[in-house]
Amino acid sequence: MTTTEPAPATAGKAAERARRVAARRPGYRAELADGTGRFFAPRRTDCPWCGSARLRVRLRTTDLLQHKPGGFVLDECQDCAHVFQNPRLTAEGLEFYYRDFYDGLGEQRLGGVFGTRTTAYRSRARSVAPHTTAPGRWLDVGTGHGHFCETAREVFPDTAFDGLDLSEGVELAERNGRLAHGYRGTLPALAPGLAGRYEVVSMFHYLEHSTDPDRELAAAREVLRPGGLLLIEVPDPQSRYARLLGRWWLPWLQPQHLHLMPAANLRRRLGELGFTVLLEQHGEPHDPVDLLAACWLLLDAVAPREDAPWLPGDPPGRLRRALRGAVFLAGAPALLLAALLDRLAARSAGRTGLSNAYRLLARRE
């Protein structure tokens, strides 16, 4: 075989993607013929976390990753600092904007990204170790393709890891042996059938996606045994990077992130639900990608679009594809510098307020 053997395989993948995009295009265009208004609920006039009417606009943005049509607003409560999407997506809107992100056209790309984060997964599992010896059953809510559970088994080899998710990835994870059992659905709906079954429940970058975080927390309490542990990791809207980078801060992730709560708010709510917070971490859960992601999003915004079935116009031709490649090639030095700066800043992210996430571990009393 020659050294050019991978080229046909790459071309084959591109051709297969083009066929899948073309097959979806008529459906998306028919769906968008009447605009995006029906994807949004009426605008709220009060904070969904504390009920205050003192709201201000924190951010206006668009879908910077998939480039699906629509504009999105994040409001901030001036009393409790809760940040939330307003107006929020309806069930129909959530289905539209999630489609082809974690599954479908995006399944292979996202599955590959999540599969490489073993260091972060190990850190999450080890944060529980000082507080439990060998949990019998662990439920990972929002498990995606089950990659965390696969890695956490190295830390807790005798634990049975189950996963729950809305996407078909949870079924693939069970078939691939990453999960003992995969549940497809929502935690509040499935909680009565799982009541008191688990010693540990984890929610990694899940709560910000939920339409009602309070219901999710109450459901987590329901499936935990008395003395069980709830491990939560979410983006930190009070990160200095959130203000420094504005709409280019990746954890805003519109339109998917519906609620972003400060750590103090979540600690207080857990206490009200009968939990005792055992651990709060800021530096450890920080993902050093803020500057790199912002740089990539900027380049992607100015470059010609990749082919996608929800975009108007004809599929990109050879010239547009070449121009897109040229933009990213020209931006490669900036991407490399941003990645280096991310790594340098990560050493003190927890102390300097740059951490883009925080982690809480709480015990159900």
Solvent accessible surface area in square Angstrom, and as a share of the most:
residue,aa,sasa,rsa
1,M,196,0.87
2,T,98,0.57
3,T,135,0.79
4,T,92,0.54
5,E,87,0.39
6,P,86,0.54
7,A,61,0.47
8,P,93,0.58
9,A,60,0.46
10,T,89,0.52
11,A,61,0.47
12,G,37,0.35
13,K,131,0.56
14,A,63,0.49
15,A,43,0.33
16,E,76,0.34
17,R,74,0.27
18,A,52,0.41
19,R,146,0.53
20,R,80,0.29
21,V,0,0.00
22,A,51,0.40
23,A,79,0.61
24,R,73,0.27
25,R,28,0.10
26,P,89,0.56
27,G,47,0.45
28,Y,5,0.02
29,R,107,0.39
30,A,75,0.58
31,E,42,0.19
32,L,32,0.16
33,A,82,0.63
34,D,131,0.68
35,G,31,0.30
36,T,29,0.17
37,G,59,0.57
38,R,90,0.33
39,F,0,0.00
40,F,40,0.17
41,A,32,0.24
42,P,124,0.78
43,R,116,0.42
44,R,103,0.38
45,T,107,0.62
46,D,48,0.25
47,C,1,0.01
48,P,40,0.25
49,W,22,0.08
50,C,66,0.39
51,G,45,0.43
52,S,17,0.11
53,A,80,0.62
54,R,128,0.47
55,L,39,0.19
56,R,97,0.35
57,V,57,0.33
58,R,33,0.12
59,L,21,0.10
60,R,158,0.58
61,T,12,0.07
62,T,62,0.36
63,D,6,0.03
64,L,23,0.11
65,L,59,0.29
66,Q,21,0.09
67,H,32,0.14
68,K,4,0.02
69,P,50,0.32
70,G,25,0.24
71,G,49,0.47
72,F,4,0.02
73,V,20,0.12
74,L,0,0.00
75,D,1,0.01
76,E,14,0.06
77,C,1,0.01
78,Q,88,0.39
79,D,86,0.45
80,C,22,0.13
81,A,26,0.20
82,H,0,0.00
83,V,0,0.00
84,F,3,0.01
85,Q,3,0.01
86,N,1,0.00
87,P,35,0.22
88,R,84,0.31
89,L,0,0.00
90,T,35,0.20
91,A,85,0.66
92,E,83,0.37
93,G,0,0.00
94,L,32,0.16
95,E,93,0.42
96,F,0,0.00
97,Y,2,0.01
98,Y,57,0.22
99,R,68,0.25
100,D,8,0.04
101,F,24,0.10
102,Y,48,0.18
103,D,31,0.16
104,G,17,0.17
105,L,14,0.07
106,G,10,0.09
107,E,47,0.21
108,Q,127,0.56
109,R,140,0.51
110,L,30,0.15
111,G,13,0.13
112,G,45,0.43
113,V,77,0.44
114,F,61,0.26
115,G,30,0.28
116,T,107,0.62
117,R,65,0.24
118,T,54,0.31
119,T,106,0.61
120,A,31,0.24
121,Y,11,0.04
122,R,62,0.23
123,S,37,0.24
124,R,19,0.07
125,A,0,0.00
126,R,140,0.51
127,S,10,0.07
128,V,0,0.00
129,A,42,0.32
130,P,107,0.67
131,H,75,0.33
132,T,34,0.20
133,T,130,0.76
134,A,63,0.49
135,P,4,0.03
136,G,37,0.36
137,R,77,0.28
138,W,0,0.00
139,L,0,0.00
140,D,5,0.03
141,V,1,0.00
142,G,27,0.26
143,T,12,0.07
144,G,19,0.18
145,H,10,0.04
146,G,0,0.00
147,H,22,0.10
148,F,9,0.04
149,C,0,0.00
150,E,84,0.38
151,T,6,0.04
152,A,0,0.00
153,R,71,0.26
154,E,109,0.49
155,V,41,0.23
156,F,9,0.04
157,P,96,0.60
158,D,123,0.64
159,T,7,0.04
160,A,30,0.23
161,F,1,0.00
162,D,0,0.00
163,G,0,0.00
164,L,2,0.01
165,D,22,0.12
166,L,123,0.61
167,S,18,0.12
168,E,68,0.30
169,G,1,0.01
170,V,0,0.00
171,E,65,0.29
172,L,49,0.25
173,A,0,0.00
174,E,65,0.29
175,R,170,0.62
176,N,93,0.48
177,G,49,0.47
178,R,47,0.17
179,L,7,0.03
180,A,60,0.46
181,H,76,0.34
182,G,12,0.12
183,Y,34,0.13
184,R,118,0.43
185,G,17,0.17
186,T,54,0.31
187,L,0,0.00
188,P,23,0.15
189,A,75,0.58
190,L,55,0.27
191,A,1,0.00
192,P,90,0.57
193,G,57,0.55
194,L,8,0.04
195,A,59,0.45
196,G,31,0.30
197,R,93,0.34
198,Y,0,0.00
199,E,42,0.19
200,V,1,0.00
201,V,0,0.00
202,S,0,0.00
203,M,0,0.00
204,F,17,0.07
205,H,64,0.29
206,Y,33,0.13
207,L,0,0.00
208,E,0,0.00
209,H,36,0.16
210,S,9,0.06
211,T,53,0.31
212,D,54,0.28
213,P,8,0.05
214,D,53,0.27
215,R,136,0.49
216,E,15,0.07
217,L,0,0.00
218,A,47,0.36
219,A,6,0.04
220,A,0,0.00
221,R,78,0.29
222,E,73,0.33
223,V,0,0.00
224,L,0,0.00
225,R,99,0.36
226,P,106,0.67
227,G,41,0.40
228,G,4,0.04
229,L,8,0.04
230,L,1,0.00
231,L,0,0.00
232,I,2,0.01
233,E,3,0.01
234,V,1,0.00
235,P,2,0.02
236,D,12,0.06
237,P,1,0.01
238,Q,112,0.50
239,S,3,0.02
240,R,156,0.57
241,Y,8,0.03
242,A,3,0.02
243,R,150,0.55
244,L,125,0.62
245,L,29,0.14
246,G,26,0.25
247,R,75,0.28
248,W,53,0.18
249,W,1,0.01
250,L,55,0.27
251,P,22,0.14
252,W,7,0.02
253,L,34,0.17
254,Q,12,0.05
255,P,4,0.03
256,Q,6,0.03
257,H,8,0.04
258,L,1,0.00
259,H,9,0.04
260,L,1,0.01
261,M,0,0.00
262,P,4,0.02
263,A,10,0.08
264,A,41,0.32
265,N,6,0.03
266,L,0,0.00
267,R,93,0.34
268,R,137,0.50
269,R,40,0.15
270,L,1,0.00
271,G,44,0.42
272,E,116,0.52
273,L,48,0.24
274,G,30,0.29
275,F,10,0.04
276,T,57,0.33
277,V,45,0.26
278,L,53,0.26
279,L,43,0.22
280,E,63,0.28
281,Q,29,0.13
282,H,56,0.25
283,G,35,0.33
284,E,101,0.45
285,P,10,0.06
286,H,19,0.08
287,D,38,0.20
288,P,25,0.16
289,V,45,0.26
290,D,1,0.01
291,L,40,0.20
292,L,61,0.31
293,A,15,0.11
294,A,6,0.05
295,C,24,0.14
296,W,95,0.33
297,L,6,0.03
298,L,83,0.41
299,L,27,0.14
300,D,4,0.02
301,A,36,0.28
302,V,111,0.64
303,A,5,0.04
304,P,35,0.22
305,R,72,0.26
306,E,76,0.34
307,D,32,0.16
308,A,8,0.06
309,P,0,0.00
310,W,17,0.06
311,L,32,0.16
312,P,120,0.75
313,G,48,0.46
314,D,115,0.60
315,P,67,0.42
316,P,15,0.09
317,G,37,0.36
318,R,201,0.73
319,L,131,0.65
320,R,94,0.34
321,R,137,0.50
322,A,60,0.46
323,L,87,0.43
324,R,32,0.12
325,G,42,0.40
326,A,51,0.40
327,V,39,0.22
328,F,39,0.16
329,L,138,0.69
330,A,82,0.64
331,G,8,0.07
332,A,35,0.27
333,P,89,0.56
334,A,50,0.39
335,L,30,0.15
336,L,130,0.65
337,L,102,0.51
338,A,10,0.08
339,A,33,0.25
340,L,100,0.50
341,L,76,0.38
342,D,3,0.01
343,R,158,0.58
344,L,83,0.41
345,A,24,0.18
346,A,32,0.25
347,R,190,0.69
348,S,29,0.19
349,A,0,0.00
350,G,34,0.33
351,R,194,0.71
352,T,57,0.33
353,G,31,0.30
354,L,34,0.17
355,S,4,0.03
356,N,7,0.04
357,A,2,0.02
358,Y,1,0.00
359,R,4,0.01
360,L,1,0.00
361,L,0,0.00
362,A,1,0.00
363,R,86,0.31
364,R,42,0.15
365,E,104,0.47
